[in-house]
Amino acid sequence: MICDYEGSDYQSRFWKNADRSYEDAVERVAIRRLLPRTGRRVIEFGAGFGRLAELYTGYEQIVLLDYSRSLLEEGMQKWGSDPRFTFVAADIYNLPFVSGVLSAATMVRVIHHIADVPAALRRIREALAPGSSFVLEFANKRNVKAMARHTFGRQSWSPYAAEPVEFVKLNFDFHPRWMLDQVQQAGFSVQRKLSASYLRIGLLKRILPLRTMVAIDAVLQRTAGLGLFSPSVFLQMNTQGSTPTDQSALAGDAIFRSPRSGLPLRRAGDVLVCDGDGTRWRAHGNFYDFKEPVS
Ligand SMILES: C[S@@+](CC[C@H](N)C(=O)[O-])C[C@H]1O[C@@H](n2cnc3c(N)ncnc32)[C@H](O)[C@@H]1O
């Protein structure tokens, strides 16, 4: 089951018309700290409208992947004319990439919509080359606010229980211990952790200047080693194995394979054709649609 953002007003409602400059700024601080600045091919899984895209411009190729075509189209309005960008409409559970073709990845504010975390992490791991960096943000159920609400009987679920809590349909919070187990089982080794957004409190946002909030958060992010109690946690992981894949051998359409069968694709006008499984996928300019095959 997929949390479908098709046609949603996510950009205007959640970011532009809401007071979330603090969250946006501290997420950028965390990604700048964790993601290598430069490299061959970076992808953001669940990139939405490309809010964080400028953080990737040190890379030779930037892939923004999302299940929502309409959000990707919003991203294309800003970044579509930059030849480094590729936009991919696809489902994280059915990725259309040749194994090991990606050299770095991020996923921010997305895994809380993923019901089958092990399956999604396996797919992501497979698409990344050995030695790649993967920066994952997840919503932490064992955060200070949840612990206080639980203590005072204002929240039925325990923030200390390891299993994920689905507080609204297809919206999950995760215990750090549980998430660390999942990423390790999927073949990632955790290098660094950051605790972000401790100051996500309406009153503080009203009284403190944004710059002060971000400066305090930047310090608090580094307390992750003492325990993860922030609402948002960033992990920087490496894929195990030390021999990087030769990324330059694959370019253009050659990075893709059929998400149905994993078999190769060939270009025929504005479609990619899979002779092996008979599917055809829309490919127009730098926009590729792997949500459903065309007839
Ligand atoms: C809360 S938004 C975050 C967008 C972006 N990462 C950001 O932080 O601005 C969640 C995004 O995840 C995408 N998403 C959810 N489930 C997905 C799936 N199975 N495959 C691909 N994208 C998915 C949604 O379409 C949506 O754009």
The ligand as an ORCA input file, in Angstrom:
! r2SCAN-3c Opt
* xyz 0 1
  C       6.191     13.939      3.225
  S       6.633     13.855      1.540
  C       8.365     14.235      1.583
  C       8.897     14.790      0.305
  C      10.377     15.223      0.353
  N      11.244     14.127      0.724
  C      10.559     16.362      1.307
  O      11.085     16.142      2.409
  O      10.150     17.492      0.967
  C       6.616     12.125      1.263
  C       6.897     11.753     -0.185
  O       7.098     10.345     -0.275
  C       6.529      9.889     -1.479
  N       6.265      8.449     -1.350
  C       5.530      7.826     -0.410
  N       5.515      6.490     -0.636
  C       6.277      6.265     -1.739
  C       6.643      5.103     -2.476
  N       6.235      3.883     -2.124
  N       7.424      5.252     -3.565
  C       7.855      6.496     -3.959
  N       7.535      7.628     -3.292
  C       6.761      7.520     -2.198
  C       5.283     10.717     -1.622
  O       4.811     10.741     -2.951
  C       5.757     12.088     -1.125
  O       6.232     12.899     -2.155
*
